[in-house]
Amino acid sequence: MKIGFVINEIATELVNYSTTHMALAALKRGHEIWYIEVADFALDADEMVHAHARQPPRHNFRTAGPFLRAMQSGDARKERITVDMLDILMLRNDPSRTDPTKAWARTAPTNFARLALRHGVIVLNDPDGLSHAANKMYLEQFPKSVRPRSTITRSTGDIKAFIRAEGGTIILKPLTGSGGHNVFKIGPDEPNVNQIIDAVVSEGYALAQQYLPAASKGDVRLFMMNGQIMEKDGKLAALHRAGPEGEIRSNLTIGGKAEKVSLTDTMREIAEVVRPRLVKDGMFLVGLDVVEDKLMEINVFSPGGLVGAGRLNKISFEDMVVDALELKVTHMGHDPRRYSNAEIATL
């Protein structure tokens, strides 16, 4: 099996990233893997998609650290490959982390991936589905029963009206972004409300959300794969994330702590509500951020935390991902004309 992993830049990849561990798990099974940066694609006159990609040197890597260092070093093999000859192209780049001066990099991977579909490459998550989910507005396409009340606007007046309607306390964040960037809790006596609103809307549209008091204790990152909650041997691909003392954000990238979590009936209900849309959109692997009975975000671009969930449960969830990839390639080999990419993505 030949797998291409699309990333923002090789230099910014980290050893604890899920992509690193997925690529290593595939490599250990003898699969051919390539890393492709968002700036590495090309479409030639032959109408084939190509890429200036890199491959690990021949070595029996056992752990993620040496593997990633080799990929980032001069020892990595660099070659201009034909993307259309890959079995799977995994879009693991995060558009929200793109350099603001490189707006073209936000959509380039999905655009080139869409062309690769013509030659039978399986693209995960589905590029058309990802285009629909380009920002946090994607959450608004799911039933109201599982999401907090919200408003999306750039108007200071609209945001203040929402604050009053919510009793004085809300969460305000940019519509586009990740990692807890510019996420604020605005209380009834917030003296800097105007400055906070200005800071958020300076980046574009703002998402104002209902404040859930339970969020002060953190949230649950729950993974779904192929439209189903990700579980193995009774162990759940999920973790409870709690932020540092006095911090409303629970992202691990800002110092949040992860704890093991058990599956609840509420999580099952939320997953069942969102499942049809995720399947329809070809969302192979996603991360749901849950607080009590509400879904705060749906992470479809390179959701993180899978490695941490595996460590807490003493299991390799990335091996489950590779299992699923192998099965998809097998299905396509039987009858490549039977499935659309969105269908094979969640099969």
C-alpha positions as CSV (number, residue, x, y, z in Angstrom):
1,M,0.0,0.0,0.0
2,K,1.3,3.5,-0.9
3,I,0.2,6.3,1.4
4,G,0.9,10.0,1.1
5,F,0.5,12.2,4.2
6,V,-0.1,15.9,3.4
7,I,1.3,18.1,6.1
8,N,1.8,21.9,6.5
9,E,5.6,21.7,6.7
10,I,8.0,19.0,7.7
11,A,9.9,21.4,9.9
12,T,6.8,22.0,12.1
13,E,5.8,18.3,12.6
14,L,6.2,17.1,16.2
15,V,6.9,13.6,17.6
16,N,3.6,13.5,19.5
17,Y,1.5,14.3,16.4
18,S,-1.0,11.6,15.3
19,T,0.3,11.9,11.8
20,T,3.8,10.9,12.9
21,H,2.5,7.7,14.7
22,M,0.1,6.8,11.9
23,A,2.9,7.0,9.3
24,L,5.2,5.0,11.5
25,A,2.5,2.3,12.1
26,A,2.1,2.0,8.3
27,L,5.8,1.9,7.7
28,K,6.3,-0.9,10.3
29,R,3.8,-3.0,8.3
30,G,5.9,-2.6,5.2
31,H,3.8,0.0,3.5
32,E,5.3,2.8,1.4
33,I,4.9,6.2,2.9
34,W,5.5,9.7,1.6
35,Y,5.3,13.1,3.3
36,I,4.0,15.9,1.1
37,E,4.0,19.6,2.1
38,V,1.2,21.9,1.0
39,A,3.6,23.7,-1.3
40,D,4.9,20.5,-3.0
41,F,2.1,19.8,-5.5
42,A,2.2,20.2,-9.2
43,L,-0.2,19.5,-12.1
44,D,1.6,18.7,-15.3
45,A,0.6,18.8,-19.0
46,D,0.0,15.1,-18.7
47,E,-3.0,16.0,-16.4
48,M,-1.4,14.0,-13.6
49,V,-0.9,15.3,-10.1
50,H,2.7,15.2,-8.9
51,A,4.5,16.2,-5.7
52,H,8.0,16.9,-4.5
53,A,7.7,14.4,-1.6
54,R,10.0,12.8,0.9
55,Q,10.3,9.2,2.1
56,P,12.1,7.9,5.2
57,P,15.6,6.3,4.7
58,R,15.8,2.5,4.8
59,H,15.8,1.7,8.6
60,N,13.9,-0.3,11.1
61,F,12.4,2.5,13.1
62,R,10.9,1.4,16.3
63,T,9.8,4.7,17.9
64,A,8.4,8.0,16.6
65,G,11.4,10.2,17.7
66,P,14.1,8.7,15.4
67,F,11.5,8.3,12.6
68,L,10.6,11.9,12.6
69,R,14.2,13.1,13.0
70,A,15.1,11.1,9.9
71,M,12.2,12.5,7.9
72,Q,13.3,16.0,8.9
73,S,16.9,15.4,8.1
74,G,19.0,15.3,4.9
75,D,18.8,11.5,5.1
76,A,15.2,11.5,3.9
77,R,14.8,10.5,0.3
78,K,13.4,13.3,-1.8
79,E,11.6,12.5,-5.1
80,R,9.1,14.0,-7.5
81,I,6.3,11.4,-7.3
82,T,3.1,10.9,-9.2
83,V,0.4,11.4,-6.6
84,D,-2.1,9.6,-8.8
85,M,-0.1,6.4,-8.3
86,L,-0.8,6.4,-4.5
87,D,-3.4,4.2,-3.0
88,I,-4.3,6.7,-0.3
89,L,-3.7,10.4,0.2
90,M,-4.4,11.5,3.8
91,L,-5.0,15.2,4.2
92,R,-3.4,15.8,7.6
93,N,-2.6,19.5,7.1
94,D,-4.3,22.1,9.3
95,P,-5.4,25.2,7.2
96,S,-5.9,27.3,10.4
97,R,-2.1,27.0,11.1
98,T,-1.2,28.3,7.7
99,D,1.0,31.4,7.5
100,P,-1.4,34.4,7.0
101,T,0.8,35.6,4.1
102,K,0.2,32.3,2.3
103,A,-3.6,32.2,1.8
104,W,-3.2,29.9,-1.2
105,A,-1.9,27.2,1.1
106,R,-5.3,26.9,2.8
107,T,-7.1,25.3,-0.2
108,A,-4.3,23.9,-2.3
109,P,-4.3,20.4,-0.8
110,T,-8.0,19.8,-1.2
111,N,-7.9,21.2,-4.8
112,F,-5.0,19.0,-5.9
113,A,-6.5,16.0,-4.0
114,R,-9.8,16.5,-5.9
115,L,-7.9,16.1,-9.1
116,A,-6.2,12.9,-7.8
117,L,-9.6,11.4,-7.3
118,R,-9.9,11.1,-11.1
119,H,-7.3,8.3,-11.1
120,G,-8.7,6.3,-8.2
121,V,-6.7,7.6,-5.3
122,I,-8.6,7.4,-2.0
123,V,-8.5,10.8,-0.3
124,L,-9.2,11.0,3.4
125,N,-11.0,13.0,4.6
126,D,-13.0,13.5,1.5
127,P,-11.9,16.9,-0.1
128,D,-15.4,18.0,-1.0
129,G,-16.5,17.3,2.6
130,L,-13.5,19.2,3.9
131,S,-14.4,22.2,1.7
132,H,-17.8,22.3,3.5
133,A,-16.1,22.1,6.8
134,A,-13.5,24.8,6.3
135,N,-14.3,26.6,9.5
136,K,-16.3,26.3,12.7
137,M,-19.5,27.1,10.9
138,Y,-19.6,23.4,10.0
139,L,-21.0,22.8,13.4
140,E,-24.1,24.8,12.5
141,Q,-25.0,22.2,9.9
142,F,-25.7,19.6,12.7
143,P,-29.0,19.4,14.7
144,K,-29.6,22.1,17.3
145,S,-30.1,19.5,20.0
146,V,-26.4,18.7,20.2
147,R,-24.8,22.2,19.9
148,P,-24.8,25.2,22.1
149,R,-26.7,28.4,21.2
150,S,-24.6,30.6,19.0
151,T,-24.3,33.6,16.7
152,I,-21.8,34.2,13.9
153,T,-21.1,37.8,13.1
154,R,-18.6,40.6,12.8
155,S,-20.9,43.1,14.4
156,T,-20.0,44.4,17.9
157,G,-23.7,45.2,18.4
158,D,-24.8,41.7,17.5
159,I,-22.2,40.2,19.9
160,K,-23.3,42.4,22.7
161,A,-27.0,41.6,22.1
162,F,-26.1,37.9,22.3
163,I,-24.2,38.5,25.6
164,R,-27.3,40.1,27.0
165,A,-29.6,37.3,25.7
166,E,-27.3,34.8,27.4
167,G,-27.4,36.5,30.8
168,G,-24.0,38.2,30.5
169,T,-21.6,35.3,29.9
170,I,-20.5,33.8,26.6
171,I,-17.5,32.2,24.9
172,L,-16.1,34.2,21.9
173,K,-13.7,32.9,19.4
174,P,-12.6,33.3,15.7
175,L,-14.7,31.4,13.3
176,T,-11.4,30.0,11.8
177,G,-8.6,28.7,14.0
178,S,-7.5,25.9,16.3
179,G,-5.4,25.2,19.3
180,G,-7.4,27.6,21.5
181,H,-6.2,30.7,19.7
182,N,-8.0,33.9,20.7
183,V,-10.7,32.0,22.7
184,F,-12.2,34.2,25.4
185,K,-14.8,33.9,28.2
186,I,-16.7,37.2,28.5
187,G,-18.4,37.7,31.8
188,P,-21.1,40.2,32.8
189,D,-18.5,42.6,34.3
190,E,-15.9,42.3,31.7
191,P,-14.3,45.8,31.4
192,N,-12.4,45.0,28.2
193,V,-15.3,43.6,26.2
194,N,-14.8,46.1,23.3
195,Q,-11.1,45.3,23.0
196,I,-11.8,41.5,23.1
197,I,-14.4,41.8,20.4
198,D,-12.1,43.9,18.3
199,A,-9.3,41.4,18.7
200,V,-11.5,38.5,17.5
201,V,-13.2,40.2,14.6
202,S,-9.9,41.6,13.4
203,E,-9.3,38.0,12.1
204,G,-12.7,37.8,10.3
205,Y,-16.0,36.4,11.5
206,A,-16.5,35.7,15.2
207,L,-18.3,32.8,16.8
208,A,-20.2,33.6,20.0
209,Q,-21.3,30.6,21.9
210,Q,-23.5,29.8,24.9
211,Y,-21.3,29.4,28.0
212,L,-21.5,26.0,29.6
213,P,-20.3,26.1,33.3
214,A,-19.2,22.5,33.0
215,A,-16.6,23.7,30.5
216,S,-14.6,25.1,33.5
217,K,-13.8,21.4,34.3
218,G,-12.6,20.7,30.7
219,D,-14.0,18.8,27.8
220,V,-13.8,15.4,26.1
221,R,-12.1,14.8,22.8
222,L,-13.9,11.8,21.3
223,F,-12.7,10.2,18.1
224,M,-15.0,8.8,15.4
225,M,-13.7,6.7,12.5
226,N,-15.8,5.5,9.6
227,G,-18.8,7.2,11.2
228,Q,-18.5,5.2,14.4
229,I,-17.1,5.8,17.9
230,M,-13.5,4.6,17.9
231,E,-13.1,1.7,20.3
232,K,-11.0,-1.4,20.6
233,D,-11.2,-4.2,23.2
234,G,-13.5,-2.0,25.3
235,K,-11.0,0.9,25.3
236,L,-12.2,4.3,24.0
237,A,-10.3,6.6,21.7
238,A,-11.1,9.6,23.8
239,L,-9.6,11.7,26.6
240,H,-10.7,14.3,29.1
241,R,-8.8,17.5,28.7
242,A,-8.6,20.0,31.6
243,G,-6.9,23.3,31.2
244,P,-4.5,24.9,33.6
245,E,-5.9,26.6,36.8
246,G,-8.0,29.6,35.8
247,E,-7.8,28.8,32.1
248,I,-11.1,28.3,30.1
249,R,-9.3,26.5,27.3
250,S,-8.6,22.9,27.6
251,N,-6.3,22.4,24.6
252,L,-3.3,20.3,25.3
253,T,-1.1,22.7,23.3
254,I,-1.5,25.3,26.0
255,G,-0.7,23.1,28.9
256,G,-4.0,21.2,29.4
257,K,-3.8,17.8,31.1
258,A,-5.3,14.6,29.7
259,E,-7.1,11.9,31.6
260,K,-8.7,8.6,30.7
261,V,-12.5,8.7,30.1
262,S,-15.2,6.1,29.8
263,L,-18.0,6.1,27.2
264,T,-21.3,7.5,28.4
265,D,-24.8,7.2,27.0
266,T,-24.7,11.0,26.2
267,M,-21.6,10.5,24.1
268,R,-23.3,7.7,22.2
269,E,-26.3,9.8,21.6
270,I,-24.2,12.7,20.3
271,A,-22.3,10.4,18.0
272,E,-25.4,8.9,16.6
273,V,-26.9,12.4,15.9
274,V,-23.8,13.6,14.0
275,R,-23.0,10.2,12.3
276,P,-25.3,10.6,9.2
277,R,-23.8,13.9,8.2
278,L,-20.2,12.8,8.8
279,V,-20.8,9.7,6.7
280,K,-22.5,11.8,3.9
281,D,-19.5,14.2,3.9
282,G,-16.9,11.4,3.8
283,M,-15.3,12.2,7.1
284,F,-13.1,9.2,7.8
285,L,-11.5,10.4,11.0
286,V,-12.8,13.3,13.2
287,G,-12.5,14.5,16.7
288,L,-15.6,15.7,18.6
289,D,-15.2,18.1,21.5
290,V,-17.9,17.5,24.0
291,V,-19.0,19.3,27.2
292,E,-21.8,17.5,29.0
293,D,-24.5,17.0,26.3
294,K,-23.2,19.6,23.9
295,L,-20.8,19.4,21.0
296,M,-18.5,22.4,21.1
297,E,-16.5,21.7,17.9
298,I,-16.0,19.1,15.2
299,N,-12.4,18.7,14.2
300,V,-12.0,17.4,10.7
301,F,-8.6,18.8,9.8
302,S,-5.9,16.7,11.4
303,P,-7.6,16.3,14.8
304,G,-5.0,15.7,17.5
305,G,-5.0,13.7,20.7
306,L,-5.2,10.2,19.3
307,V,-1.7,9.3,20.5
308,G,-2.5,10.6,24.0
309,A,-5.7,8.6,24.1
310,G,-3.7,5.5,23.1
311,R,-1.2,6.1,25.9
312,L,-3.8,6.5,28.5
313,N,-5.4,3.2,27.4
314,K,-2.2,1.4,26.6
315,I,-3.2,0.7,23.1
316,S,-2.2,1.8,19.6
317,F,-5.3,3.5,18.0
318,E,-3.1,4.4,15.0
319,D,-2.9,0.7,14.3
320,M,-6.7,0.8,14.0
321,V,-6.4,3.6,11.5
322,V,-3.9,1.5,9.4
323,D,-6.3,-1.5,9.6
324,A,-9.1,0.7,8.2
325,L,-6.9,2.0,5.4
326,E,-5.9,-1.5,4.3
327,L,-9.5,-2.6,4.2
328,K,-10.4,0.4,2.0
329,V,-7.7,-0.4,-0.5
330,T,-8.9,-4.0,-0.6
331,H,-12.5,-2.9,-1.3
332,M,-11.4,-0.6,-4.1
333,G,-9.3,-3.4,-5.6
334,H,-12.4,-5.6,-5.9
335,D,-14.4,-3.0,-7.8
336,P,-13.0,0.5,-8.1
337,R,-16.1,1.7,-9.9
338,R,-18.6,0.8,-7.2
339,Y,-17.8,3.5,-4.7
340,S,-17.5,7.3,-4.7
341,N,-14.7,8.7,-2.6
342,A,-17.1,9.9,0.1
343,E,-18.5,6.4,0.3
344,I,-15.2,4.6,0.6
345,A,-14.0,7.2,3.1
346,T,-16.4,5.9,5.7
347,L,-16.8,2.3,4.6
